[in-house]
Amino acid sequence: MTLTTAPAPAAGTSTPASPTAGGLWRGNRGFVLLGLLVALAAVLAALLTGTSSGNGRLDPEDTTLNGGKALAQLLRRQGVQVERVSTVADAGRLDGPGTTLMVTDTSFLSDEELLRLVSGRSHLLIVGALPGLDRLAPGVTPLSEATPRSREPACALPAAVRAGSAHLGGTTFTGPRGSIGCYPGPDGATLVHVPTARTITVVGDGAFMTNQRLAEDGNAALAMNLAGARPVLVWLVAPDRPRPVPGSGEATLSELLPPGIPWAVAQLVIALLVVALWRGRRLGPVVVERLPVVVRAAETVEGRGRLYRARRARDRASATLRAACAARLVPRLGLPADAAPDEIIAATALRTGQDAVWVRSVMYGPPPADDAGLIALAGHLDTLERQVREP
């Protein structure tokens, strides 16, 4: 067997060299510069046109700093039905004593529509010194401007007392006889509550409800106490598009589009072309990597506990603890799923040897008055479960 070697390259010849970084830059710098220009134009278009999904300040679908989506999500998690409406007719369909109507803007309402709001049965939450306030809240009079800042409630209104300090200001008001003024300003209150059969609450500014301020002080607790006081919240906002002027005829498609849409679409088309040219040379297999996400169950429990604590919702927290305890005791006691409270109390007292009156106070008594009482209640419930489980 013989070994052969390749002949050495002759003088004057050369082998192909790999492309250098400088060569790659010279060959593709046009595409890179064009891509940077497109990206810059897209950023400018986004800044000019906005990216929120709602209509503006305190809109429950708006995710910007001045939007109200965070509050809407918190209310829905607490079981409140939040309905966003932009017409008085839609608000009227949900009118009732179990509904809170939050009014954030009245500039688009006619006098007739204001009268329809006044004649409704829903409890009113009015944000700001809006046009028509004298009709919506008779006796509530704006006094002066107040700098928005953290203020103490300084009143006996339960919703304000439970929330504590909150970021309020905007406008101060004076209310009719029997009204309650909270979070005082220079010469009035920045929150006025009129406790009639149809309660009316007016706040001088809605900044404490926005996505930007909700997590500060007791803002979240105050916002949820006011807006979530009843099972249904009707959130009235300005319509997404202004009403057509009578006699102006039908608008064309181009007139209906927001001003920034054609510019954004053109930039998107250019960006797609640039990406196609850039990636067209480097087609390859798609690699999919499965990344499991593990969320500890304790995180959910801790998060819900912090939410209850922020709102000082000891009544809801105690009701949740008692309901969960009863649900776990029923099968261990051999009772049907729809067993009445008296049956559960009797069976628990018999199994544990505890006094039936004490068992009733633990499982179905009034909500605790403070955090220490809530902790004690949790300990009593745990004791009952342990005694039933290990008689």
C-alpha positions, 0 to 999 in steps of 0.5 A: 500500500502506497501513500500519496500526498497532494501536490503543493500549490504552485507559486502565484496561485491562492485558495478562496478566503472566508469573507471578513467582517469588513466585507460583510459590512460593505456588502450589507450595509445598505440593508442594515441602514434601511432597517434602522431607518424603518425601525426608527420610523416605526418607533416614532409612529408608535409614539405619535399614534399611541398603543393603548387599546382603550379610548383615553384617561380612566378607560377600563381597556386602556393599558397606558399610565392614565388608563384604568385596566388594572383597576378593572382587572382587580374588580373582576377578580373580586367577582364584580361584573365590570361593563364598559359602555359609551352610551347612556342607552347601554348604561340604562340597560344595566340600571338598578339598585345593585349597580354602581355607575362610574362617570368619567366624562360627560362632554359627549352627553346631551341635556336629555342624556344627562336627565336620563342618568339623573333619573336612573336607580344606579348609585353614582360615582362621579370622577372630577368636576364634570360638566353637568355636575349640578344635575348629576349631584345636586348640592355638590358644589366645586370650590377650588383647585387642590394639588393632587397629593397623598391625603388622610381621610379625616372622615367616618366614611367606611370606604375611606377609613379602610383605605387610609391615605390616598392620592387625591386632589384636583377639585375640592367640593362642598356637599349638601346637608348630611353629606360626608366630606373626606380627604380635605383640601384647602377649603373643602373636601376632595371626596364628597359622599351623599348617603341618600337612597341612591348614593352619590360619590364625587371625587375631585380627581381620578388619578388614584384609580389609574394604572400609574397610581393604583399601587401607591398608598391606599389608592387600590383599596379606596378605588375598589371600595368605591367602584366595587361596592356593588355586584355590577360596575357600569363604567361610562366613558367617551365613545371611541369615535365622535358622533357624526354631525347631522346632515354631513353624510356617510364618512368614507373609509379613509375618514374613519381611519385614525390619522396614524394608521396609513403611515403605520401600515406603510412602515410595516410593509417596508419593514416586512420587505427588509426582513424578507431580503435579510432573512432570505439568504439564511433559511434554516430549520425552525427550532422549537424549545419547550420551556416549562414554567412552574408556578408555586401554589404558595405564590397564588395564595400569598398574592391573594392574601396581600390583595385582601390585606391591601383592601382590608377585606377581612370580611371576604377573607374570613368568608373564604376561610370558612367556606373552604373549611366547611367544604373540607369537613363535609366529606370527612363527616359523611355529610352530603355536599348540600348539607345545611349549616346546622347539620355541619355544626352538629356533626362537627361538635359531635366529632370533636367534642367541642361546644356547638355554640363555639363551633357555630361562632367559628364557622358561621359567626360575624367577620373579625374586627381586626387582623388579630381576630382574622389570625385567631379565626384561622387558627380555630378553623385549623383546630377544628379540621385537625380534630375532625381528621384525627378524632 
